[in-house]
Amino acid sequence: MIKPNFLLIGAQKSATTSISVMLSNHPDVMVVKGKEPHFFSEDRQYTRGWDWYQSLFSHDTGEKAIVDASTSYSRARAFPNTIMRIIQHVPDAKILYSVRHPLDRMESAYIEWMTTPGFQSIEYSINDMVRREPNIIESSRYWKNISVYRKYFSDRNIKIIWFDEYVADPDAVLADVFKFMGVDPCIKIQYSHLAIASSEDRIQKMQLSGRPLHIDTTWTSMDRQWVIEQIGNDTRQFLEWCQRPTDYWRLDADDKTCSSKM
């Protein structure tokens, strides 16, 4: 019976796709077939059954680490049944959780929404979107989402992957992740320094297609402050648990950079 012993749970727009591809290039790591099965989160996927889910790992050739990468697993509010399904089927799995500056992540998620077919004609700004689509904020509540897992998984079985550190030095971050996974950390991934697909790339592709776009990522001070109030305590608790300085991510209503302190 082949099943994952690692879950790469997100957060969305935190390089999870890039990370999963890089992990799959390690000879002792196998990543689920296809992109993001969402088996434990989405009801329509879960009803396809355990045999169907196992078939997604049929390309196994004896790898030591088997990974399901699905960002929806870290969206506790949207998918409340996820954790109990995981506990039922893969209670011994270890957790990989990639995160980035919470406001920067929201901006990237907003751009993905607005460049998705069906949304291009809607004139929403980032300020409109965070108030209309609560999941954009919820996915940046890192402490809330990881706390769901901490009820059932030991902290030593949870690995946080920091987006900015991964972008700055992918080889070092991947080596650290491989060590956590119990596979050879000295393996160098050939394409580890390939650029991560950016929001700008997504916008450019849509523009070249001739589709109208209404992208506005300029925060108003009022809306930015409102969002900071929503996630401020959560962010502080998460950084404290991770033993990071409280200003690792700047959360300032008048600061438009969203950059991290390294």
C-alpha positions in Angstrom: 0.0 0.0 0.0 1.5 3.3 -1.2 0.5 6.4 0.7 2.3 9.7 1.5 4.5 10.1 4.5 4.9 13.9 3.9 2.2 16.5 3.2 3.2 19.8 1.6 0.2 21.8 2.8 0.8 25.3 1.4 0.3 28.2 2.0 -1.1 29.1 -1.4 1.3 31.4 -3.5 4.2 30.5 -1.3 6.3 28.6 -3.9 4.6 25.3 -3.1 4.6 24.4 -6.8 8.3 25.1 -7.2 9.2 23.3 -4.0 7.2 20.2 -5.0 9.0 20.1 -8.4 12.4 20.5 -6.7 11.6 17.7 -4.2 10.5 15.4 -7.0 14.0 15.7 -8.6 15.6 14.1 -5.5 16.2 10.4 -6.2 14.7 9.3 -2.9 11.6 11.5 -3.1 8.4 10.9 -5.0 5.7 13.5 -5.4 2.0 12.7 -6.1 1.1 12.4 -9.8 -0.6 15.5 -11.2 -0.9 18.8 -9.4 -2.6 19.1 -6.0 -5.1 16.2 -5.6 -6.9 18.0 -2.7 -8.0 14.5 -1.6 -8.3 15.2 2.1 -9.9 18.7 1.7 -12.4 18.7 -1.2 -15.4 16.5 -0.7 -15.7 15.8 -4.4 -12.2 14.4 -4.4 -12.5 12.5 -1.2 -15.6 10.7 -2.5 -13.5 9.3 -5.3 -12.1 6.9 -2.7 -8.9 5.6 -1.2 -8.1 3.3 -4.1 -8.3 6.3 -6.5 -6.0 8.3 -4.3 -3.5 5.5 -4.0 -3.4 5.3 -7.8 -1.8 8.8 -7.8 1.3 7.2 -6.3 1.5 4.3 -8.7 4.7 5.6 -10.2 6.5 4.7 -6.9 9.8 3.0 -7.4 10.8 2.5 -3.8 11.5 6.1 -2.9 11.9 6.8 0.8 9.8 10.0 1.0 6.4 10.2 -0.7 4.7 13.6 -0.9 1.2 14.9 -1.4 1.4 18.6 -2.2 -2.0 20.3 -1.9 -2.3 24.0 -0.7 -5.9 23.5 0.3 -4.8 21.4 3.3 -3.7 24.6 5.1 -7.1 26.3 4.6 -8.8 25.3 7.9 -11.8 27.6 7.5 -12.7 26.6 3.9 -12.0 22.8 4.4 -12.8 21.9 8.1 -12.8 18.1 7.4 -9.2 18.0 6.2 -7.4 17.3 9.4 -9.6 14.4 10.6 -9.3 12.7 7.1 -5.6 13.0 7.3 -5.6 11.5 10.8 -7.7 8.7 9.6 -5.6 7.8 6.6 -2.0 9.1 7.1 -1.6 9.8 10.9 2.1 9.3 10.7 2.8 11.8 8.0 5.1 14.7 8.5 4.1 18.3 7.6 5.8 20.8 5.3 4.4 24.3 5.4 5.7 27.0 3.2 4.9 30.6 4.1 5.6 34.2 2.9 4.9 37.7 4.0 1.2 37.5 4.7 0.3 40.7 2.8 2.5 39.8 -0.1 0.9 36.4 -0.3 -2.6 38.1 -0.4 -1.5 40.3 -3.3 -0.3 37.3 -5.2 -3.5 35.4 -4.5 -5.5 38.4 -5.6 -3.6 38.5 -8.9 -4.2 34.8 -9.5 -8.0 35.3 -8.9 -8.1 38.3 -11.2 -6.2 36.5 -14.0 -8.4 33.4 -13.8 -10.9 33.1 -16.7 -14.2 34.6 -15.6 -12.7 37.3 -13.4 -10.9 39.5 -15.9 -13.9 41.7 -16.5 -14.4 42.4 -12.8 -13.0 45.6 -11.6 -11.9 44.7 -8.1 -8.8 46.2 -6.4 -6.8 44.3 -3.7 -8.8 46.4 -1.2 -12.1 45.1 -2.6 -10.9 41.5 -2.8 -9.7 41.1 0.8 -13.2 42.2 2.0 -15.2 40.2 -0.5 -13.2 36.9 -0.4 -12.4 36.0 3.2 -10.2 33.0 2.1 -7.6 35.4 0.9 -7.1 36.6 4.5 -7.6 33.1 6.0 -4.8 31.6 4.0 -2.4 34.2 5.6 -3.5 33.2 9.2 -0.5 30.9 9.5 -0.8 30.4 13.2 -4.5 29.4 13.0 -3.9 27.0 10.2 -0.8 25.3 11.6 -2.4 25.1 15.1 -5.0 22.7 13.6 -2.1 20.3 12.8 -0.3 20.9 16.1 -3.2 19.3 17.9 -2.3 16.0 16.3 1.3 16.3 15.1 4.4 16.9 17.2 6.3 20.1 16.5 9.3 18.0 15.5 7.2 16.6 12.7 6.4 20.0 11.3 8.8 21.9 9.0 8.3 25.6 8.1 9.7 26.7 4.7 10.2 30.4 4.4 9.5 31.8 0.9 12.1 34.6 1.0 14.8 32.3 2.2 13.9 29.7 -0.5 14.1 32.4 -3.2 17.4 33.7 -1.9 19.1 30.4 -1.5 17.1 27.4 -2.8 20.0 25.0 -2.4 20.4 25.7 1.3 16.7 25.5 2.0 16.2 22.3 0.0 19.1 20.7 1.8 17.5 21.6 5.1 14.1 20.1 3.9 15.8 17.0 2.7 17.4 16.5 6.0 14.0 16.8 7.7 12.7 14.2 5.3 15.4 11.8 6.1 16.9 11.7 2.6 20.4 12.7 1.4 20.7 16.5 2.0 23.8 16.6 -0.2 22.0 16.0 -3.4 22.0 19.1 -5.5 18.9 19.7 -7.6 20.0 20.7 -11.1 17.3 23.3 -11.7 17.0 24.7 -8.2 17.8 28.2 -9.3 15.2 28.5 -12.0 13.0 31.6 -11.5 9.7 31.0 -9.7 6.8 32.0 -11.8 5.8 35.5 -10.7 2.5 37.4 -10.6 4.1 39.7 -13.2 4.6 36.7 -15.5 0.9 35.8 -15.1 -0.3 39.3 -15.9 2.0 39.5 -18.9 0.6 36.3 -20.3 -2.9 37.5 -19.9 -2.1 40.8 -21.6 -0.5 39.0 -24.5 -3.7 37.0 -24.9 -5.6 40.2 -25.4 -7.9 39.7 -22.5 -8.9 42.8 -20.5 -7.3 43.1 -17.1 -8.2 45.3 -14.1 -5.4 44.7 -11.7 -4.9 47.1 -8.8 -2.5 46.1 -6.0 -2.3 49.5 -4.4 -3.4 49.3 -0.8 -5.3 52.2 0.8 -3.9 52.9 4.3 -7.4 52.2 5.7 -7.8 48.8 4.1 -4.2 47.8 4.7 -4.6 48.7 8.4 -7.8 46.8 8.6 -6.1 43.7 7.2 -3.2 44.1 9.6 -5.7 44.2 12.5 -7.2 40.9 11.2 -3.9 39.0 11.1 -1.7 40.9 13.5 -2.0 38.7 16.5 -1.9 35.5 14.4 1.3 36.6 12.7 3.0 37.5 16.0 2.1 34.1 17.5 3.3 32.3 14.5 6.6 34.1 14.5 7.1 33.6 18.2 6.4 29.9 17.8 9.0 29.8 15.0 11.5 31.7 17.1 11.6 34.5 14.6 11.9 38.2 15.5 8.5 40.0 15.7 9.6 42.3 12.9 10.7 39.5 10.5 7.7 40.6 8.4 6.9 44.3 8.5 3.2 45.0 9.1 2.9 48.7 8.7 -0.2 50.4 7.3 1.9 53.0 5.6 4.6 50.7 4.3 3.9 49.5 0.7 6.9 47.2 0.3 5.7 44.0 2.0 9.4 42.9 2.1 10.8 40.6 4.7 13.7 41.2 7.0 16.3 38.5 6.5 
